[in-house]
Structure formats: structure tokens, C-alpha cells
Amino acid sequence: MNSIIDRLKEVRSSIESACLQSNRSPESVQLLAVSKTKPADKIRQLYQAGQRHFGENYLQEALQKQLQLTDLSDIVWHFIGPIQSNKTRDIATHFTWVQSIDRLKIARRLNEQREQHMPPLNILIQVNIDDEQSKAGIAPDQLAEFAAELQQFPQLKLRGLMTLPAANPTAEQQRQSLTAMQRLFSELKSQYPTVDTLSMGMSNDLETAIAAGSTMVRIGTALFGARDTNKE
Ligand SMILES: *Cc1c(COP(=O)(O)O)cnc(C)c1O
């Protein structure tokens, strides 16, 4: 038995049962395989088992793996890590989605550097839902204004929101954050027809995130095992 494929099946079935419990169709939740620190051959194995969307946090590492996987023509790369301005050109060129948008300056550069012949870059605004100092993301009360400003960029397509909730929340805190994200998402969606994606939930909170309306879960550890920390 191939363990990474077993884990893929387990994650898929957790998504399915979480969907059923919330009366949602299993197709309404997309699985993003977060492959940071993991080698290209593991990505290839998941691809061969049908997985298409992959998330990476570190640009140089991602570009190296992409070079080894150029034959997988319909693989979809998501950039999900912090973005430095000197990295925007490569991100604009080598990714289909960017989930960690929280600064206008970065958005402007991505818009300028996304080549005209390519379809617009799909972007998610990262929201700092628990108001943590250590975390990136737009404060909830700044979101409407930020989303409106992004509309000036024709090479960016606003698809929704991404959040990384607090690490060890109480059940009540977790419930409040998820509910707040759900509300922000539905407000944004009612305003912009391109918005369809709420990227929320990781290996240890996938079920609660799906119950709260997540449409994309970002799963690393549960698929690939613990991360190779000396690469982080
Ligand atoms: C690493 C990472 C994940 C995956 O987290 P796991 O707990 O390993 O599933 C998801 N989202 C972001 C933004 C990450 O950096």
C-alpha cells in the first residue's frame, strides 16, 4: 500500500463526511494539497491519484519543483505564503492563484507583472480574523475598502478570502472566528460576482471549517506527514 495515496483517500473521505454532515455537496469543497518542504515526486504521486491543486509558501523552493513537473500541464499552483515585493514577478508568472494578498502595493505589482496574454491571476484576500499581531492579513473592518481598491486591477480576479486562524483557540473563540469569516465572505460575495472561494481549514480543523462554509481546505500534514522543519 502506498501511504501518501492512503492519506489522500482519508482526507478526501473526511471532506466528504464533513460535507454530508452539513448538507453540502462534496464537490463544493476543493482540496488544496500544501506541499511546502516536500519533494516533487510526492506531488507527482498525488497528481497521478487525481489531485490538481497544490499550495506552496516559499518561492525558490516552489520554482524548483515546478521545473521538475512541467509535464503535468493541468496542475494548478497556489502561492499561499508571505510575499516580498522583489518576488512578485515570479509569482505573477508561475502561479494561477495567490491566496496571501493583504497589501495594495503587492497587488499593484502583481497586476502590472501578470502578462497580458495570461488569464487574470486569481486572488484571495488574507484576513487576520483573530487580530493577532504576529499574523499577516487585513483587519475585518478594513476589508470592504481593500476589496474595492483591488477592482482597479484588470489582471487580478478577486475570488474570495483566505484565513489562518489562531493556533490553539478555545472552542468558543474558534466558533466566533469561523462565524465572522462566514459573514465577511457572504458580504463580499453579494457585492462581487467573481467571489466564490472561502479558503479556510487545515489538517486539524477541516471539519469545523467545512461546517462554517469553507469552499477550500488547505491540507499539508494530514497528506504529507510532518514537515521537514530544517527547510522552513
Ligand atoms: C502550511 C500551511 C497550511 C497547511 O497546514 P497543515 O496544518 O499542515 O495542514 C495551510 N495554509 C497555510 C497558509 C500554510 O502555510
The ligand as a Tripos MOL2 file, in Angstrom:
@<TRIPOS>MOLECULE
LIG
   15    15     1     0     0
SMALL
NO_CHARGES

@<TRIPOS>ATOM
      1 C1          1.4450   25.1690    5.9660 C.3       1 LIG1
      2 C2          0.1530   25.7990    5.6700 C.ar      1 LIG1
      3 C3         -1.0310   25.0440    5.6220 C.ar      1 LIG1
      4 C4         -1.1090   23.5610    5.9140 C.3       1 LIG1
      5 O1         -1.1650   23.3320    7.2880 O.3       1 LIG1
      6 P1         -1.3230   21.8400    7.8830 P.3       1 LIG1
      7 O2         -1.6690   22.1030    9.3080 O.co2     1 LIG1
      8 O3         -0.0010   21.1720    7.7160 O.co2     1 LIG1
      9 O4         -2.4060   21.1580    7.1490 O.co2     1 LIG1
     10 C5         -2.2020   25.7080    5.2720 C.ar      1 LIG1
     11 N1         -2.2170   27.0290    4.9940 N.ar      1 LIG1
     12 C6         -1.1000   27.7890    5.0330 C.ar      1 LIG1
     13 C7         -1.1840   29.2430    4.7000 C.3       1 LIG1
     14 C8          0.1110   27.2020    5.3780 C.ar      1 LIG1
     15 O5          1.2080   27.9740    5.4140 O.3       1 LIG1
@<TRIPOS>BOND
     1     1     2 1
     2     2     3 ar
     3     2    14 ar
     4     3     4 1
     5     3    10 ar
     6     4     5 1
     7     5     6 1
     8     6     7 2
     9     6     8 1
    10     6     9 1
    11    10    11 ar
    12    11    12 ar
    13    12    13 1
    14    12    14 ar
    15    14    15 1
@<TRIPOS>SUBSTRUCTURE
     1 LIG1         1 GROUP 0 **** ****
